[in-house]
Amino acid sequence: MTSESEDFVVGDPPDGPPWPVDFLADLHAGLYPDDPELLGRVYADPEACRVLEALERVADDLRRLGRSALGEAE
């Protein structure tokens, strides 16, 4: 278990496709550096794109809910 002061470290990206959903979630969260080769391989996979799009929709929903809870306009 790591303390809050430690940086989260991810391992090497997996070989894919198929891409593990945990990896795609970490990629979406920005835990992997922007690597054009890796991103090209991920975005060439239609299933990975569907997962990343779903993650983005969830993130958008959470942002909207947060603004609503604070009384801000959407």
C-alpha distance (Angstrom), angle and dihedral (degrees) to the residues before:
residue distance angle dihedral
M1 . . .
T2 3.79 . .
S3 3.77 127.7 .
E4 3.77 121.4 -118.4
S5 3.79 90.4 -107.4
E6 3.80 93.3 60.8
D7 3.78 120.5 88.5
F8 3.78 116.5 -116.3
V9 3.78 109.2 -113.7
V10 3.78 122.5 -156.3
G11 3.75 124.1 -160.6
D12 3.74 128.7 -124.9
P13 3.80 113.9 -55.7
P14 3.79 113.9 -96.2
D15 3.76 123.3 -110.3
G16 3.74 109.6 -101.9
P17 2.84 171.2 -124.1
P18 2.88 108.6 74.8
W19 3.79 92.1 55.2
P20 3.82 119.8 -157.6
V21 3.79 111.6 -116.0
D22 3.82 90.2 -129.1
F23 3.80 89.4 58.1
L24 3.81 92.0 48.4
A25 3.80 90.5 50.1
D26 3.81 90.7 50.6
L27 3.81 90.3 47.3
H28 3.81 90.7 49.8
A29 3.81 89.9 49.3
G30 3.79 90.3 55.5
L31 3.79 97.2 -111.8
Y32 3.80 92.4 132.6
P33 3.80 122.6 63.4
D34 3.79 118.2 -110.0
D35 3.78 101.5 -90.4
P36 3.82 111.7 173.9
E37 3.80 92.8 -155.0
L38 3.82 93.4 50.8
L39 3.79 93.5 43.6
G40 3.80 90.7 48.5
R41 3.80 90.7 53.2
V42 3.80 92.5 46.7
Y43 3.81 95.3 46.6
A44 3.81 91.1 47.4
D45 3.81 87.9 65.5
P46 3.83 111.4 82.9
E47 3.82 92.9 -157.0
A48 3.81 91.5 52.4
C49 3.81 89.2 50.1
R50 3.81 90.5 52.5
V51 3.81 90.9 51.6
L52 3.81 92.7 47.2
E53 3.81 91.1 48.1
A54 3.81 90.0 50.6
L55 3.80 90.4 50.2
E56 3.80 89.8 50.9
R57 3.83 91.1 50.9
V58 3.81 90.1 51.9
A59 3.81 90.8 48.6
D60 3.82 89.9 49.7
D61 3.81 91.0 49.6
L62 3.80 91.3 50.1
R63 3.81 91.5 49.7
R64 3.82 90.2 50.8
L65 3.79 91.8 47.8
G66 3.79 90.2 49.7
R67 3.80 91.7 52.4
S68 3.81 90.9 46.6
A69 3.80 91.5 51.0
L70 3.80 89.1 52.0
G71 3.80 91.7 47.8
E72 3.78 94.1 -113.7
A73 3.79 123.0 144.4
E74 3.77 118.3 -104.5
